[in-house]
């Protein structure tokens, strides 16, 4: 009786040992063993991409990842009167010294190609209809956007230099008789404007 009990206990221990070792799998899968069970490894996605790095290399990798996530943030263009208030509004962001930069905005085109103001409403409508038929975009200059003597004129294009404007004038005048009345005028330079820019804003700076 005692021998049979000892034999049964020995067999039970051997079976448990074999089960714990995974010898009876897959019919009887082994128990979980903390972080080392094979089931957890099987659930990994591309485990070969996981690399353990020494501290120095890990720091370099983190820095490279942050640099790759950095973007350029900018606000503007701002007038000289608007600039101090804009910079004051960015003070709570606590940007590092030198991170916020000023950059002058590119000057707008100062040379205008236009049809002079019409003598009456009928003539103006006729000119507008002819421009539409020719497929030429235009806008009516207002006193707010142009000198008073150009208000009511039809602006066809704007250019950075007089040479570019005169070349466009010659090309347009050759395409339609009505466009022989095209003129070139220099617009007054607008007040200087400035962009506020953070060239390399990391994720934390972007959030702030």
LINSULZI-V719674 format. One record per residue. RES is the residue in three letters. PSI is psi as a letter, one per 20 degrees, with the letter a starting at -180 (none if undefined). Layout:
BEGIN
res | psi
RES | PSI
RES | PSI
END
This chain:
BEGIN
res | psi
UNK | g
UNK | g
UNK | h
UNK | h
UNK | g
UNK | g
UNK | g
UNK | g
UNK | g
UNK | g
UNK | h
UNK | g
UNK | g
UNK | h
UNK | g
UNK | g
UNK | g
UNK | h
UNK | g
UNK | h
UNK | i
UNK | j
UNK | h
UNK | j
UNK | q
UNK | i
UNK | h
UNK | n
UNK | q
UNK | r
UNK | q
UNK | q
UNK | m
UNK | c
UNK | j
UNK | j
UNK | q
UNK | h
UNK | h
UNK | h
UNK | h
UNK | h
UNK | i
UNK | q
UNK | o
UNK | m
UNK | h
UNK | i
UNK | i
UNK | p
UNK | p
UNK | o
UNK | q
UNK | q
UNK | g
UNK | g
UNK | h
UNK | g
UNK | g
UNK | h
UNK | h
UNK | g
UNK | g
UNK | h
UNK | h
UNK | g
UNK | h
UNK | h
UNK | i
UNK | q
UNK | r
UNK | p
UNK | p
UNK | q
UNK | p
UNK | a
UNK | q
UNK | q
UNK | r
UNK | h
UNK | h
UNK | h
UNK | g
UNK | g
UNK | h
UNK | g
UNK | h
UNK | h
UNK | h
UNK | i
UNK | g
UNK | i
UNK | i
UNK | l
UNK | q
UNK | q
UNK | p
UNK | i
UNK | h
UNK | p
UNK | q
UNK | p
UNK | p
UNK | p
UNK | q
UNK | p
UNK | q
UNK | r
UNK | p
UNK | i
UNK | p
UNK | p
UNK | p
UNK | r
UNK | p
UNK | q
UNK | p
UNK | q
UNK | h
UNK | r
UNK | h
UNK | g
UNK | h
UNK | g
UNK | h
UNK | g
UNK | g
UNK | g
UNK | h
UNK | h
UNK | h
UNK | g
UNK | h
UNK | i
UNK | k
UNK | p
UNK | q
UNK | r
UNK | q
UNK | p
UNK | p
UNK | r
UNK | h
UNK | h
UNK | i
UNK | r
UNK | q
UNK | h
UNK | i
UNK | i
UNK | p
UNK | i
UNK | r
UNK | o
UNK | p
UNK | h
UNK | r
UNK | q
UNK | q
UNK | h
UNK | r
UNK | h
UNK | g
UNK | g
UNK | g
UNK | h
UNK | g
UNK | h
UNK | g
UNK | g
UNK | g
UNK | h
UNK | h
UNK | i
UNK | h
UNK | p
UNK | h
UNK | h
UNK | j
UNK | i
UNK | j
UNK | q
UNK | r
UNK | p
UNK | q
UNK | p
UNK | q
UNK | q
UNK | p
UNK | r
UNK | q
UNK | q
UNK | q
UNK | q
UNK | q
UNK | p
UNK | p
UNK | o
UNK | h
UNK | m
UNK | o
UNK | a
UNK | h
UNK | g
UNK | h
UNK | g
UNK | h
UNK | none
END
